[in-house]
């Protein structure tokens, strides 16, 4: 099961895993310091995160 991850610079919360790929396709391993795990609701409206 995936946990939400927050992109620190934008504040946007995606479905996915830190150290993996978000639901909408961002690779969180490219810049791991830009991502953090969170328990907040997903705010990304792209396919794969919200849908």
PDB file of N, CA, C, O and CB in Angstrom:
ATOM      1  N   UNK A   1       0.841  -1.189   0.000  1.00  0.00           N
ATOM      2  CA  UNK A   1       0.000   0.000   0.000  1.00  0.00           C
ATOM      3  C   UNK A   1       0.879   1.242   0.000  1.00  0.00           C
ATOM      4  O   UNK A   1       1.921   1.274   0.654  1.00  0.00           O
ATOM      5  CB  UNK A   1      -0.953   0.004   1.217  1.00  0.00           C
ATOM      6  N   UNK A   2       0.453   2.261  -0.736  1.00  0.00           N
ATOM      7  CA  UNK A   2       1.246   3.474  -0.818  1.00  0.00           C
ATOM      8  C   UNK A   2       0.769   4.507   0.187  1.00  0.00           C
ATOM      9  O   UNK A   2      -0.406   4.552   0.552  1.00  0.00           O
ATOM     10  CB  UNK A   2       1.195   4.046  -2.223  1.00  0.00           C
ATOM     11  N   UNK A   3       1.698   5.326   0.619  1.00  0.00           N
ATOM     12  CA  UNK A   3       1.415   6.436   1.520  1.00  0.00           C
ATOM     13  C   UNK A   3       1.553   7.723   0.716  1.00  0.00           C
ATOM     14  O   UNK A   3       2.282   7.747  -0.275  1.00  0.00           O
ATOM     15  CB  UNK A   3       2.374   6.430   2.767  1.00  0.00           C
ATOM     16  N   UNK A   4       0.883   8.773   1.112  1.00  0.00           N
ATOM     17  CA  UNK A   4       1.082  10.036   0.420  1.00  0.00           C
ATOM     18  C   UNK A   4       2.502  10.573   0.641  1.00  0.00           C
ATOM     19  O   UNK A   4       3.092  10.392   1.706  1.00  0.00           O
ATOM     20  CB  UNK A   4       0.049  11.062   0.892  1.00  0.00           C
ATOM     21  N   UNK A   5       3.030  11.230  -0.383  1.00  0.00           N
ATOM     22  CA  UNK A   5       4.319  11.908  -0.280  1.00  0.00           C
ATOM     23  C   UNK A   5       4.137  13.363  -0.682  1.00  0.00           C
ATOM     24  O   UNK A   5       3.384  13.676  -1.604  1.00  0.00           O
ATOM     25  CB  UNK A   5       5.396  11.216  -1.168  1.00  0.00           C
ATOM     26  N   UNK A   6       4.836  14.247   0.019  1.00  0.00           N
ATOM     27  CA  UNK A   6       4.724  15.679  -0.221  1.00  0.00           C
ATOM     28  C   UNK A   6       5.963  16.175  -0.947  1.00  0.00           C
ATOM     29  O   UNK A   6       7.090  15.882  -0.549  1.00  0.00           O
ATOM     30  CB  UNK A   6       4.527  16.445   1.102  1.00  0.00           C
ATOM     31  N   UNK A   7       5.740  16.939  -2.028  1.00  0.00           N
ATOM     32  CA  UNK A   7       6.840  17.622  -2.699  1.00  0.00           C
ATOM     33  C   UNK A   7       7.066  18.908  -1.926  1.00  0.00           C
ATOM     34  O   UNK A   7       6.209  19.791  -1.930  1.00  0.00           O
ATOM     35  CB  UNK A   7       6.532  17.898  -4.231  1.00  0.00           C
ATOM     36  N   UNK A   8       8.202  19.026  -1.268  1.00  0.00           N
ATOM     37  CA  UNK A   8       8.459  20.109  -0.329  1.00  0.00           C
ATOM     38  C   UNK A   8       8.408  21.476  -1.005  1.00  0.00           C
ATOM     39  O   UNK A   8       7.855  22.416  -0.435  1.00  0.00           O
ATOM     40  CB  UNK A   8       9.807  19.912   0.333  1.00  0.00           C
ATOM     41  N   UNK A   9       8.966  21.609  -2.197  1.00  0.00           N
ATOM     42  CA  UNK A   9       9.036  22.915  -2.864  1.00  0.00           C
ATOM     43  C   UNK A   9       7.653  23.449  -3.250  1.00  0.00           C
ATOM     44  O   UNK A   9       7.397  24.646  -3.121  1.00  0.00           O
ATOM     45  CB  UNK A   9       9.910  22.816  -4.107  1.00  0.00           C
ATOM     46  N   UNK A  10       6.760  22.570  -3.722  1.00  0.00           N
ATOM     47  CA  UNK A  10       5.440  23.021  -4.175  1.00  0.00           C
ATOM     48  C   UNK A  10       4.360  22.833  -3.128  1.00  0.00           C
ATOM     49  O   UNK A  10       3.311  23.474  -3.201  1.00  0.00           O
ATOM     50  CB  UNK A  10       5.050  22.287  -5.427  1.00  0.00           C
ATOM     51  N   UNK A  11       4.596  21.966  -2.156  1.00  0.00           N
ATOM     52  CA  UNK A  11       3.593  21.656  -1.150  1.00  0.00           C
ATOM     53  C   UNK A  11       2.527  20.695  -1.649  1.00  0.00           C
ATOM     54  O   UNK A  11       1.582  20.383  -0.924  1.00  0.00           O
ATOM     55  CB  UNK A  11       2.947  22.915  -0.676  1.00  0.00           C
ATOM     56  N   UNK A  12       2.671  20.222  -2.889  1.00  0.00           N
ATOM     57  CA  UNK A  12       1.679  19.311  -3.467  1.00  0.00           C
ATOM     58  C   UNK A  12       1.878  17.900  -2.905  1.00  0.00           C
ATOM     59  O   UNK A  12       3.006  17.433  -2.750  1.00  0.00           O
ATOM     60  CB  UNK A  12       1.782  19.299  -5.020  1.00  0.00           C
ATOM     61  N   UNK A  13       0.765  17.236  -2.605  1.00  0.00           N
ATOM     62  CA  UNK A  13       0.826  15.900  -2.015  1.00  0.00           C
ATOM     63  C   UNK A  13       0.345  14.890  -3.044  1.00  0.00           C
ATOM     64  O   UNK A  13      -0.745  15.016  -3.602  1.00  0.00           O
ATOM     65  CB  UNK A  13      -0.027  15.817  -0.714  1.00  0.00           C
ATOM     66  N   UNK A  14       1.184  13.883  -3.283  1.00  0.00           N
ATOM     67  CA  UNK A  14       0.950  12.870  -4.303  1.00  0.00           C
ATOM     68  C   UNK A  14       0.748  11.502  -3.663  1.00  0.00           C
ATOM     69  O   UNK A  14       1.175  11.262  -2.533  1.00  0.00           O
ATOM     70  CB  UNK A  14       2.117  12.827  -5.295  1.00  0.00           C
ATOM     71  N   UNK A  15       0.092  10.612  -4.398  1.00  0.00           N
ATOM     72  CA  UNK A  15       0.035   9.201  -3.991  1.00  0.00           C
ATOM     73  C   UNK A  15       1.349   8.568  -4.413  1.00  0.00           C
ATOM     74  O   UNK A  15       1.824   8.816  -5.521  1.00  0.00           O
ATOM     75  CB  UNK A  15      -1.206   8.443  -4.632  1.00  0.00           C
ATOM     76  N   UNK A  16       1.933   7.770  -3.565  1.00  0.00           N
ATOM     77  CA  UNK A  16       3.177   7.106  -3.932  1.00  0.00           C
ATOM     78  C   UNK A  16       4.049   6.819  -2.732  1.00  0.00           C
ATOM     79  O   UNK A  16       3.578   6.790  -1.595  1.00  0.00           O
ATOM     80  CB  UNK A  16       3.938   7.939  -4.918  1.00  0.00           C
ATOM     81  N   UNK A  17       5.319   6.609  -2.997  1.00  0.00           N
ATOM     82  CA  UNK A  17       6.281   6.285  -1.958  1.00  0.00           C
ATOM     83  C   UNK A  17       7.533   7.124  -2.125  1.00  0.00           C
ATOM     84  O   UNK A  17       7.995   7.340  -3.246  1.00  0.00           O
ATOM     85  CB  UNK A  17       6.626   4.795  -1.983  1.00  0.00           C
ATOM     86  N   UNK A  18       8.083   7.596  -1.022  1.00  0.00           N
ATOM     87  CA  UNK A  18       9.405   8.212  -1.081  1.00  0.00           C
ATOM     88  C   UNK A  18      10.384   7.097  -1.420  1.00  0.00           C
ATOM     89  O   UNK A  18      10.372   6.041  -0.788  1.00  0.00           O
ATOM     90  CB  UNK A  18       9.787   8.938   0.278  1.00  0.00           C
ATOM     91  N   UNK A  19      11.235   7.332  -2.424  1.00  0.00           N
ATOM     92  CA  UNK A  19      12.141   6.288  -2.882  1.00  0.00           C
ATOM     93  C   UNK A  19      11.521   5.432  -3.969  1.00  0.00           C
ATOM     94  O   UNK A  19      12.007   4.340  -4.262  1.00  0.00           O
ATOM     95  CB  UNK A  19      12.558   5.418  -1.726  1.00  0.00           C
ATOM     96  N   UNK A  20      10.442   5.929  -4.568  1.00  0.00           N
ATOM     97  CA  UNK A  20       9.753   5.206  -5.633  1.00  0.00           C
ATOM     98  C   UNK A  20       9.183   6.191  -6.637  1.00  0.00           C
ATOM     99  O   UNK A  20       9.795   7.215  -6.939  1.00  0.00           O
ATOM    100  CB  UNK A  20       8.635   4.312  -5.059  1.00  0.00           C
ATOM    101  N   UNK A  21       8.008   5.870  -7.149  1.00  0.00           N
ATOM    102  CA  UNK A  21       7.359   6.707  -8.140  1.00  0.00           C
ATOM    103  C   UNK A  21       5.976   7.104  -7.635  1.00  0.00           C
ATOM    104  O   UNK A  21       5.276   6.292  -7.030  1.00  0.00           O
ATOM    105  CB  UNK A  21       7.262   5.979  -9.500  1.00  0.00           C
ATOM    106  N   UNK A  22       5.583   8.354  -7.885  1.00  0.00           N
ATOM    107  CA  UNK A  22       4.248   8.792  -7.497  1.00  0.00           C
ATOM    108  C   UNK A  22       3.219   8.228  -8.464  1.00  0.00           C
ATOM    109  O   UNK A  22       3.572   7.703  -9.520  1.00  0.00           O
ATOM    110  CB  UNK A  22       4.164  10.331  -7.454  1.00  0.00           C
ATOM    111  N   UNK A  23       1.959   8.337  -8.104  1.00  0.00           N
ATOM    112  CA  UNK A  23       0.890   7.846  -8.948  1.00  0.00           C
ATOM    113  C   UNK A  23       0.868   8.491 -10.325  1.00  0.00           C
ATOM    114  O   UNK A  23       0.494   7.850 -11.307  1.00  0.00           O
ATOM    115  CB  UNK A  23      -0.417   8.067  -8.275  1.00  0.00           C
ATOM    116  N   UNK A  24       1.268   9.757 -10.402  1.00  0.00           N
ATOM    117  CA  UNK A  24       1.239  10.466 -11.686  1.00  0.00           C
ATOM    118  C   UNK A  24       2.583  10.435 -12.401  1.00  0.00           C
ATOM    119  O   UNK A  24       2.740  11.067 -13.445  1.00  0.00           O
ATOM    120  CB  UNK A  24       0.815  11.903 -11.474  1.00  0.00           C
ATOM    121  N   UNK A  25       3.567   9.698 -11.846  1.00  0.00           N
ATOM    122  CA  UNK A  25       4.789   9.444 -12.593  1.00  0.00           C
ATOM    123  C   UNK A  25       6.067  10.144 -12.171  1.00  0.00           C
ATOM    124  O   UNK A  25       7.098   9.947 -12.813  1.00  0.00           O
ATOM    125  CB  UNK A  25       4.549   9.778 -13.933  1.00  0.00           C
ATOM    126  N   UNK A  26       6.046  10.958 -11.113  1.00  0.00           N
ATOM    127  CA  UNK A  26       7.299  11.565 -10.658  1.00  0.00           C
ATOM    128  C   UNK A  26       8.178  10.508 -10.000  1.00  0.00           C
ATOM    129  O   UNK A  26       7.687   9.684  -9.229  1.00  0.00           O
ATOM    130  CB  UNK A  26       7.023  12.728  -9.673  1.00  0.00           C
ATOM    131  N   UNK A  27       9.466  10.527 -10.298  1.00  0.00           N
ATOM    132  CA  UNK A  27      10.434   9.612  -9.696  1.00  0.00           C
ATOM    133  C   UNK A  27      11.028  10.293  -8.473  1.00  0.00           C
ATOM    134  O   UNK A  27      11.806  11.236  -8.613  1.00  0.00           O
ATOM    135  CB  UNK A  27      11.554   9.204 -10.716  1.00  0.00           C
ATOM    136  N   UNK A  28      10.675   9.833  -7.280  1.00  0.00           N
ATOM    137  CA  UNK A  28      11.137  10.485  -6.053  1.00  0.00           C
ATOM    138  C   UNK A  28      12.579  10.140  -5.707  1.00  0.00           C
ATOM    139  O   UNK A  28      13.134  10.689  -4.756  1.00  0.00           O
ATOM    140  CB  UNK A  28      10.241  10.104  -4.901  1.00  0.00           C
ATOM    141  N   UNK A  29      13.202   9.223  -6.479  1.00  0.00           N
ATOM    142  CA  UNK A  29      14.600   8.880  -6.210  1.00  0.00           C
ATOM    143  C   UNK A  29      15.558   9.863  -6.877  1.00  0.00           C
ATOM    144  O   UNK A  29      16.735   9.909  -6.518  1.00  0.00           O
ATOM    145  CB  UNK A  29      14.898   7.461  -6.688  1.00  0.00           C
ATOM    146  N   UNK A  30      15.073  10.655  -7.849  1.00  0.00           N
ATOM    147  CA  UNK A  30      15.959  11.596  -8.533  1.00  0.00           C
ATOM    148  C   UNK A  30      16.434  12.709  -7.603  1.00  0.00           C
ATOM    149  O   UNK A  30      17.608  13.077  -7.622  1.00  0.00           O
ATOM    150  CB  UNK A  30      15.251  12.198  -9.739  1.00  0.00           C
ATOM    151  N   UNK A  31      15.528  13.242  -6.793  1.00  0.00           N
ATOM    152  CA  UNK A  31      15.874  14.279  -5.811  1.00  0.00           C
ATOM    153  C   UNK A  31      15.179  13.933  -4.496  1.00  0.00           C
ATOM    154  O   UNK A  31      14.186  14.567  -4.139  1.00  0.00           O
ATOM    155  CB  UNK A  31      15.454  15.718  -6.314  1.00  0.00           C
ATOM    156  N   UNK A  32      15.684  12.942  -3.777  1.00  0.00           N
ATOM    157  CA  UNK A  32      14.981  12.465  -2.575  1.00  0.00           C
ATOM    158  C   UNK A  32      14.819  13.532  -1.492  1.00  0.00           C
ATOM    159  O   UNK A  32      13.903  13.439  -0.675  1.00  0.00           O
ATOM    160  CB  UNK A  32      15.719  11.287  -1.996  1.00  0.00           C
ATOM    161  N   UNK A  33      15.684  14.535  -1.471  1.00  0.00           N
ATOM    162  CA  UNK A  33      15.560  15.574  -0.448  1.00  0.00           C
ATOM    163  C   UNK A  33      14.374  16.493  -0.711  1.00  0.00           C
ATOM    164  O   UNK A  33      14.007  17.282   0.160  1.00  0.00           O
ATOM    165  CB  UNK A  33      16.836  16.392  -0.376  1.00  0.00           C
ATOM    166  N   UNK A  34      13.768  16.408  -1.894  1.00  0.00           N
ATOM    167  CA  UNK A  34      12.612  17.244  -2.238  1.00  0.00           C
ATOM    168  C   UNK A  34      11.296  16.601  -1.823  1.00  0.00           C
ATOM    169  O   UNK A  34      10.238  17.200  -2.014  1.00  0.00           O
ATOM    170  CB  UNK A  34      12.594  17.523  -3.731  1.00  0.00           C
ATOM    171  N   UNK A  35      11.337  15.389  -1.256  1.00  0.00           N
ATOM    172  CA  UNK A  35      10.131  14.627  -0.940  1.00  0.00           C
ATOM    173  C   UNK A  35      10.120  14.212   0.521  1.00  0.00           C
ATOM    174  O   UNK A  35      11.172  13.947   1.103  1.00  0.00           O
ATOM    175  CB  UNK A  35      10.023  13.394  -1.838  1.00  0.00           C
ATOM    176  N   UNK A  36       8.939  14.155   1.114  1.00  0.00           N
ATOM    177  CA  UNK A  36       8.790  13.672   2.479  1.00  0.00           C
ATOM    178  C   UNK A  36       7.484  12.887   2.594  1.00  0.00           C
ATOM    179  O   UNK A  36       6.495  13.228   1.946  1.00  0.00           O
ATOM    180  CB  UNK A  36       8.819  14.850   3.491  1.00  0.00           C
ATOM    181  N   UNK A  37       7.479  11.844   3.412  1.00  0.00           N
ATOM    182  CA  UNK A  37       6.251  11.095   3.659  1.00  0.00           C
ATOM    183  C   UNK A  37       5.308  11.946   4.495  1.00  0.00           C
ATOM    184  O   UNK A  37       5.755  12.742   5.321  1.00  0.00           O
ATOM    185  CB  UNK A  37       6.551   9.748   4.368  1.00  0.00           C
ATOM    186  N   UNK A  38       4.015  11.784   4.288  1.00  0.00           N
ATOM    187  CA  UNK A  38       3.020  12.552   5.026  1.00  0.00           C
ATOM    188  C   UNK A  38       1.767  11.715   5.225  1.00  0.00           C
ATOM    189  O   UNK A  38       1.588  10.692   4.564  1.00  0.00           O
ATOM    190  CB  UNK A  38       2.684  13.866   4.292  1.00  0.00           C
ATOM    191  N   UNK A  39       0.917  12.137   6.116  1.00  0.00           N
ATOM    192  CA  UNK A  39      -0.373  11.477   6.300  1.00  0.00           C
ATOM    193  C   UNK A  39      -1.514  12.405   5.870  1.00  0.00           C
ATOM    194  O   UNK A  39      -2.684  12.096   6.091  1.00  0.00           O
ATOM    195  CB  UNK A  39      -0.555  11.047   7.773  1.00  0.00           C
ATOM    196  N   UNK A  40      -1.172  13.533   5.261  1.00  0.00           N
ATOM    197  CA  UNK A  40      -2.178  14.493   4.804  1.00  0.00           C
ATOM    198  C   UNK A  40      -2.860  13.987   3.536  1.00  0.00           C
ATOM    199  O   UNK A  40      -2.313  13.129   2.844  1.00  0.00           O
ATOM    200  CB  UNK A  40      -1.538  15.873   4.553  1.00  0.00           C
ATOM    201  N   UNK A  41      -4.052  14.509   3.219  1.00  0.00           N
ATOM    202  CA  UNK A  41      -4.764  14.080   2.011  1.00  0.00           C
ATOM    203  C   UNK A  41      -4.045  14.474   0.725  1.00  0.00           C
ATOM    204  O   UNK A  41      -3.359  15.495   0.676  1.00  0.00           O
ATOM    205  CB  UNK A  41      -6.156  14.664   2.005  1.00  0.00           C
ATOM    206  N   UNK A  42      -4.204  13.669  -0.301  1.00  0.00           N
ATOM    207  CA  UNK A  42      -3.582  13.910  -1.603  1.00  0.00           C
ATOM    208  C   UNK A  42      -4.190  15.157  -2.233  1.00  0.00           C
ATOM    209  O   UNK A  42      -5.412  15.308  -2.263  1.00  0.00           O
ATOM    210  CB  UNK A  42      -3.759  12.682  -2.540  1.00  0.00           C
ATOM    211  N   UNK A  43      -3.330  16.063  -2.743  1.00  0.00           N
ATOM    212  CA  UNK A  43      -3.809  17.284  -3.391  1.00  0.00           C
ATOM    213  C   UNK A  43      -3.537  17.295  -4.888  1.00  0.00           C
ATOM    214  O   UNK A  43      -4.079  18.144  -5.596  1.00  0.00           O
ATOM    215  CB  UNK A  43      -3.167  18.492  -2.753  1.00  0.00           C
ATOM    216  N   UNK A  44      -2.719  16.385  -5.389  1.00  0.00           N
ATOM    217  CA  UNK A  44      -2.436  16.319  -6.819  1.00  0.00           C
ATOM    218  C   UNK A  44      -3.678  15.841  -7.549  1.00  0.00           C
ATOM    219  O   UNK A  44      -4.291  14.851  -7.150  1.00  0.00           O
ATOM    220  CB  UNK A  44      -1.235  15.384  -7.109  1.00  0.00           C
ATOM    221  N   UNK A  45      -4.058  16.545  -8.628  1.00  0.00           N
ATOM    222  CA  UNK A  45      -5.268  16.186  -9.363  1.00  0.00           C
ATOM    223  C   UNK A  45      -4.964  15.436 -10.669  1.00  0.00           C
ATOM    224  O   UNK A  45      -5.869  15.192 -11.468  1.00  0.00           O
ATOM    225  CB  UNK A  45      -6.073  17.438  -9.668  1.00  0.00           C
ATOM    226  N   UNK A  46      -3.704  15.075 -10.883  1.00  0.00           N
ATOM    227  CA  UNK A  46      -3.324  14.365 -12.114  1.00  0.00           C
ATOM    228  C   UNK A  46      -3.754  12.902 -12.041  1.00  0.00           C
ATOM    229  O   UNK A  46      -3.904  12.341 -10.955  1.00  0.00           O
ATOM    230  CB  UNK A  46      -1.795  14.460 -12.351  1.00  0.00           C
ATOM    231  N   UNK A  47      -3.953  12.288 -13.223  1.00  0.00           N
ATOM    232  CA  UNK A  47      -4.303  10.865 -13.284  1.00  0.00           C
ATOM    233  C   UNK A  47      -3.243  10.039 -12.578  1.00  0.00           C
ATOM    234  O   UNK A  47      -2.047  10.256 -12.772  1.00  0.00           O
ATOM    235  CB  UNK A  47      -4.461  10.396 -14.748  1.00  0.00           C
ATOM    236  N   UNK A  48      -3.672   9.113 -11.779  1.00  0.00           N
ATOM    237  CA  UNK A  48      -2.761   8.246 -11.044  1.00  0.00           C
ATOM    238  C   UNK A  48      -2.678   8.614  -9.571  1.00  0.00           C
ATOM    239  O   UNK A  48      -2.489   7.747  -8.718  1.00  0.00           O
ATOM    240  CB  UNK A  48      -1.388   8.301 -11.660  1.00  0.00           C
ATOM    241  N   UNK A  49      -2.819   9.893  -9.276  1.00  0.00           N
ATOM    242  CA  UNK A  49      -2.818  10.322  -7.878  1.00  0.00           C
ATOM    243  C   UNK A  49      -4.255  10.428  -7.357  1.00  0.00           C
ATOM    244  O   UNK A  49      -4.592   9.805  -6.350  1.00  0.00           O
ATOM    245  CB  UNK A  49      -2.085  11.681  -7.725  1.00  0.00           C
ATOM    246  N   UNK A  50      -5.095  11.202  -8.027  1.00  0.00           N
ATOM    247  CA  UNK A  50      -6.479  11.373  -7.596  1.00  0.00           C
ATOM    248  C   UNK A  50      -7.380  10.271  -8.126  1.00  0.00           C
ATOM    249  O   UNK A  50      -8.371   9.924  -7.484  1.00  0.00           O
ATOM    250  CB  UNK A  50      -7.002  12.720  -8.042  1.00  0.00           C
ATOM    251  N   UNK A  51      -7.054   9.717  -9.285  1.00  0.00           N
ATOM    252  CA  UNK A  51      -7.928   8.731  -9.917  1.00  0.00           C
ATOM    253  C   UNK A  51      -7.431   7.321  -9.696  1.00  0.00           C
ATOM    254  O   UNK A  51      -8.052   6.367 -10.163  1.00  0.00           O
ATOM    255  CB  UNK A  51      -8.047   9.003 -11.400  1.00  0.00           C
TER     256      UNK A  51
END
